[in-house]
Amino acid sequence: MTHINKLKKSYDYLMEVIILIVPFALVIAGFFLLSFIYAVKKGQYDDLETPAHKILFEDKLKIKKRRKEENERSQT
């Protein structure tokens, strides 16, 4: 009988912890959901491709821009 009482007490303690953890987890999940919605509305996820490709072609773009500027200077 004492073994059953010990199990029952540990079960009661476990339920108290769950009652505290579940609302806390829901608040954290709500925070992340609101953060995600805010980021989407502000355009954070609008263009995911260009920044990744831009780094590959950055040097070529700088060279073209520099040549264009040099041509404009030489023509004036």
N, C-alpha and C positions, 0 to 999 in steps of 0.2 A: 504494500500500500504506500509506503514512503517513496518508493521508486516512481510511482505514478504521480504523486504529488510534486516531486522534483521536476518531472517532465512538464507537468501542467504549469509550474512556475516559470520554467524556461520558455514555454510557449507564450505565456502572458507577456514576458519581457520582450520576446521577439515581435509580438503584435504591437507593442508600444513603440518600438523602433520603426516598424513599417509605417505606422500612423504618422510619424514625424518625417520620414524620408520621402514618402510619396508626394505630399504637397510641395516639399522643397524641390523635388525633381520636376514637378509640373511648372513651378515658377521659373526654373532655369530653362526648361523647354520653351516656355512662352517667350522668355527674353530672346532666345536665339531665333525663334520664329519671327518676332517683331523686327529683329535686326536684319534678317534676311529680306523681309518685305520692304524695309526701308532702303536697303541696298539696291534692290530691283527697281524701286520707284526712282531712285537717284541715278539710274543708268550704269551702275557698276558692272553689269553683265551684258551690256549692249554689244560690244565688239571684243570678242575673245581672240580672234585670229590676227588682227593687224599688229598688235604689239609683239607677238611671237615672230612674225615674219619681218617686221621692221628692223630688228636687230641683225638679221642676216643681210639686209640690203642697205644698211646705214652707210657703209663706206662708199658704195656706188652712188648713192644719192648725194653725198657730200661732194664727190668728184664731179658729178654732173652740175651741181649747183655752182661749184667753184669755176668750172669751165664756162658756164653761162655768164657768170659775173665778169670773167676775164674777157670774154667776147664783147660784152656790153661796154667795158672800159676801153677796149681797143677801138671800138667803133665811134666813140665820142671824142 
